[in-house]
Structure formats: C-alpha cells, structure tokens
Amino acid sequence: MSNKKLLGIDPATNCGWAVDNDIYGCWDLSVRRDESNGMKLLRFEANLQKILLIHGIDVVAYERPAGFHTHAIIHQAKLIAVLERFCETNNIQYRTYSATEIKKFATGKGNAKKDMMIKSAKERLGYKGNNDNEADALWILNLLKHDLNL
C-alpha cells in the first residue's frame, strides 16, 4: 500500500494540487479573453493528464463543494465532474473530504481561516509558500495519507 501514488486537489479557478509535501503547485484555470468557459475545464483536464504522465496517480482526494454561493458551487461541481471522469477513465480511485474535515485535520479547528491553514502547513509539513490553494491541497493529500495509513 505504501507504493500508492497520491494526488490532493483543491478544485477552483486557482486550483491547488499536491503529490508530495515537496511537490505541489497551483494551476491558473482562468478563462482568458475571447475563450469559452469550457476552456477552464479543458485546461484542468490537461493538467491532470500531465500529472498522471509525470508522477502517476493511484488515488485522488479532493475537497467537495459546500456553501451558499451558487456560482462557486456550480463551478466547483463542473471541475469535479471532469476530475471524476478522468479518474474513471484512467482507473484511478478517488475520495472526497469536506472543508471542515480538512481544516480540523490541519489545525484542530473545523472553521480555520486561510492564514491558519497556511501557517499550520508551514509548521507541520514544511510548506515554503504562501498560497492557501497549495496549502489546502497539501492538507488534502496528507489527510488521504493518514486515512490510508501511509
């Protein structure tokens, strides 16, 4: 089980991803001028494909949508649909976590703010950046590792 290759995803326009505590980043999926909204989804899938080719992926974990902002939930749901289809097509397992689960795992508080998530990632995971999307992806990855006993 320890050979499993994992990917943590924080699905959003600025999409955090992490395959290791030292290998992470943030994809800018913004729609550019004169592009359709579907380009964001194509960019997302292309980035997933690149990660699969470079690092291999056995299991993906991501934050599931919640909240009251309809536009954000719809946007996130579209990204998740692309992600789940990608996983099914490539025989990759996947699981989801709520924001509360991720925050509680990271900080002990289920309502932790972005700065707390970053600070905790720096202290506990050796994170060197200052991007909440990357920090969230790292925490999703590490929560998955914890749940898989890796």
C-alpha positions in Angstrom: 0.0 0.0 0.0 2.9 2.4 0.6 3.7 2.4 -3.1 0.5 4.2 -3.8 0.9 7.5 -5.8 -1.5 10.1 -4.4 -2.8 13.5 -5.6 -4.5 16.1 -3.5 -6.7 18.6 -5.3 -8.3 21.8 -4.1 -10.7 22.4 -7.1 -11.2 26.0 -8.0 -10.1 28.6 -10.7 -6.8 28.8 -8.8 -6.5 25.0 -8.4 -4.1 23.8 -5.7 -2.5 20.4 -6.2 0.0 18.2 -4.4 1.6 14.9 -5.0 4.1 15.2 -2.1 5.0 17.6 0.6 7.7 18.9 -1.7 5.9 18.7 -5.0 2.9 20.9 -5.3 1.6 23.9 -7.1 -1.4 25.9 -8.3 -2.9 25.9 -11.7 -4.5 29.1 -13.0 -7.6 27.8 -14.9 -8.9 31.3 -15.6 -10.8 31.9 -18.8 -8.9 34.3 -21.0 -10.2 36.9 -23.3 -12.2 35.5 -26.2 -12.3 32.0 -24.7 -15.4 30.0 -23.8 -16.0 28.9 -20.2 -15.3 25.3 -21.3 -11.6 26.2 -21.7 -11.2 26.2 -17.9 -12.4 22.5 -17.9 -10.0 21.6 -20.8 -7.1 23.3 -19.0 -7.9 21.3 -15.8 -8.0 18.0 -17.6 -4.8 18.8 -19.5 -3.1 19.5 -16.1 -4.4 16.3 -14.6 -3.1 14.4 -17.6 0.3 16.0 -17.2 0.5 15.0 -13.5 -0.6 11.4 -14.4 2.2 11.2 -17.0 4.9 12.7 -14.8 4.1 11.3 -11.4 1.5 8.5 -11.9 -1.7 8.6 -9.8 -3.4 5.7 -7.9 -5.7 7.7 -5.7 -7.0 11.3 -5.9 -8.6 13.2 -3.0 -10.4 16.5 -3.3 -12.5 18.9 -1.3 -16.2 18.6 -2.1 -18.3 21.7 -2.7 -20.3 23.3 0.1 -21.7 26.7 1.0 -24.3 29.1 -0.3 -22.6 30.7 -3.2 -24.4 29.1 -6.1 -21.9 30.2 -8.8 -18.9 28.8 -6.9 -20.7 25.5 -6.2 -21.7 25.1 -9.9 -18.1 26.0 -11.0 -16.6 23.5 -8.5 -19.1 20.8 -9.5 -18.0 21.1 -13.1 -14.4 20.7 -12.2 -15.3 17.7 -10.0 -17.2 16.1 -12.9 -14.1 16.4 -15.1 -11.9 15.0 -12.3 -14.2 12.0 -11.6 -14.5 11.3 -15.3 -10.7 11.5 -15.6 -10.3 9.1 -12.6 -12.8 6.6 -14.0 -11.2 6.7 -17.5 -7.8 6.1 -16.0 -8.8 3.6 -13.4 -7.8 5.9 -10.5 -9.6 5.7 -7.2 -10.9 8.9 -5.6 -12.4 10.1 -2.4 -13.7 13.4 -1.1 -13.4 15.4 2.1 -15.4 18.3 3.4 -13.8 21.6 4.2 -14.5 21.0 7.9 -12.7 17.7 7.8 -9.7 19.1 6.1 -9.4 22.1 8.4 -9.9 20.1 11.6 -7.2 17.7 10.4 -4.8 20.6 9.6 -5.4 22.8 12.6 -7.7 21.1 15.1 -10.4 23.6 14.2 -13.1 22.9 11.7 -13.6 26.6 10.9 -9.9 27.5 10.5 -9.2 30.5 8.3 -6.9 30.5 5.3 -4.0 32.1 7.2 -4.2 29.3 9.8 -4.1 26.6 7.2 -1.0 28.2 5.6 0.7 28.6 9.0 0.0 25.1 10.0 1.3 23.7 6.7 4.5 25.7 7.2 4.9 24.4 10.7 3.8 20.7 10.3 4.5 20.0 6.6 7.5 22.2 5.8 5.5 24.2 3.3 7.5 27.1 1.9 4.9 29.1 0.0 2.1 31.5 0.9 -0.8 30.3 -1.2 -3.9 29.0 0.5 -4.8 26.8 -2.5 -1.5 25.0 -2.3 -1.7 24.6 1.5 -5.2 23.2 1.2 -4.1 20.7 -1.5 -1.2 19.6 0.8 -3.6 19.1 3.7 -6.0 17.1 1.4 -3.0 14.9 0.4 -1.9 14.4 4.0 -5.4 13.6 5.2 -5.6 11.0 2.4 -2.2 9.6 3.5 -3.5 9.5 7.1 -6.7 7.7 6.1 -4.7 5.1 4.0 -2.2 4.6 6.9 0.7 5.7 4.7 
